[in-house]
Amino acid sequence: MPGRRKQAGSDYYRARHSFGVMYDGEQITVNADEIVPAGSPLLKQLGKEAVEEHFEPVTSFGRWDVPTASSAAAEPEPEPEPEEDPAVEQATSAPGEKRP
């Protein structure tokens, strides 16, 4: 079908629409946009043709993507925080409490 993407290599699949299916002896509903791991027993039970009909590969989780090893290596490491001067004493009294 036009508009269908190749599914090889994706770790997760997103449901294109809501649908019901008998799974593990129980009728379940898979909601539209629900994400299922590629190795899920549900996808194995459905078979390749049904997976292609009902799911699409997830290529991005939007702005909350978890960095991969290749993208993490490209990002610069943050600057280390400067160490505090040991000669500066920290206040340890609670609000309203007098220090000796």
C-alpha positions as CSV (number, residue, x, y, z in Angstrom):
1,M,0.0,0.0,0.0
2,P,1.2,3.5,-0.6
3,G,2.5,5.4,2.4
4,R,3.6,2.3,4.2
5,R,7.2,2.3,5.5
6,K,9.7,-0.5,5.6
7,Q,9.6,-2.1,9.1
8,A,13.0,-3.7,9.2
9,G,15.3,-2.4,12.0
10,S,12.7,-0.7,14.2
11,D,12.8,-1.5,17.9
12,Y,9.2,-0.3,18.5
13,Y,6.0,-0.1,16.5
14,R,3.1,2.3,16.9
15,A,-0.5,1.3,16.2
16,R,-1.9,3.1,13.2
17,H,-5.5,2.8,14.6
18,S,-7.4,1.1,17.4
19,F,-8.3,-2.5,16.9
20,G,-9.3,-5.6,18.9
21,V,-7.6,-8.9,18.9
22,M,-7.8,-12.2,20.8
23,Y,-4.4,-12.4,22.7
24,D,-3.5,-15.1,25.1
25,G,-7.1,-16.3,25.4
26,E,-8.4,-12.8,26.1
27,Q,-10.0,-10.1,23.9
28,I,-7.8,-7.0,24.1
29,T,-7.9,-3.6,22.5
30,V,-4.8,-2.0,21.1
31,N,-5.3,1.8,21.1
32,A,-4.3,4.1,18.3
33,D,-0.7,5.4,18.8
34,E,0.0,2.6,21.4
35,I,3.7,1.6,21.2
36,V,4.7,-2.1,21.3
37,P,8.2,-3.5,21.4
38,A,9.4,-5.2,18.3
39,G,10.0,-8.6,20.0
40,S,6.5,-8.6,21.7
41,P,4.6,-11.9,21.7
42,L,1.6,-9.9,20.4
43,L,3.4,-8.9,17.2
44,K,4.6,-12.4,16.7
45,Q,1.1,-13.8,17.1
46,L,-0.3,-11.3,14.6
47,G,2.1,-12.2,11.9
48,K,3.9,-10.0,9.4
49,E,0.9,-9.0,7.2
50,A,-1.2,-7.9,10.2
51,V,1.7,-6.0,11.7
52,E,2.2,-4.1,8.5
53,E,-1.5,-3.4,8.4
54,H,-2.0,-2.2,12.0
55,F,1.4,-0.9,13.0
56,E,4.2,1.5,11.7
57,P,7.8,1.6,12.9
58,V,8.6,4.2,15.5
59,T,11.4,6.4,14.2
60,S,11.3,9.1,16.8
61,F,9.8,9.6,20.2
62,G,9.8,13.4,19.7
63,R,11.7,15.8,21.8
64,W,12.0,13.2,24.6
65,D,14.1,10.8,22.6
66,V,16.7,8.9,24.6
67,P,20.2,9.5,23.1
68,T,21.8,6.6,21.4
69,A,25.5,5.8,21.7
70,S,26.3,7.5,18.4
71,S,24.4,10.7,19.2
72,A,25.7,10.8,22.7
73,A,29.3,10.7,21.4
74,A,28.6,13.7,19.2
75,E,27.4,15.8,22.1
76,P,30.0,17.8,24.1
77,E,30.4,16.9,27.7
78,P,29.2,19.5,30.2
79,E,31.7,21.6,32.0
80,P,32.5,20.3,35.5
81,E,31.2,22.4,38.3
82,P,33.8,24.5,40.1
83,E,34.9,23.1,43.4
84,E,34.0,25.2,46.4
85,D,36.8,27.0,48.3
86,P,37.4,25.0,51.6
87,A,38.2,28.2,53.4
88,V,34.6,29.4,53.0
89,E,32.5,28.1,55.9
90,Q,28.9,27.0,55.2
91,A,26.1,28.3,57.4
92,T,24.5,25.3,59.3
93,S,22.0,27.1,61.5
94,A,18.3,26.8,60.8
95,P,16.2,29.9,60.0
96,G,15.8,32.0,63.2
97,E,18.5,30.0,65.0
98,K,21.5,31.9,66.3
99,R,25.0,30.8,65.4
100,P,27.6,30.6,68.3
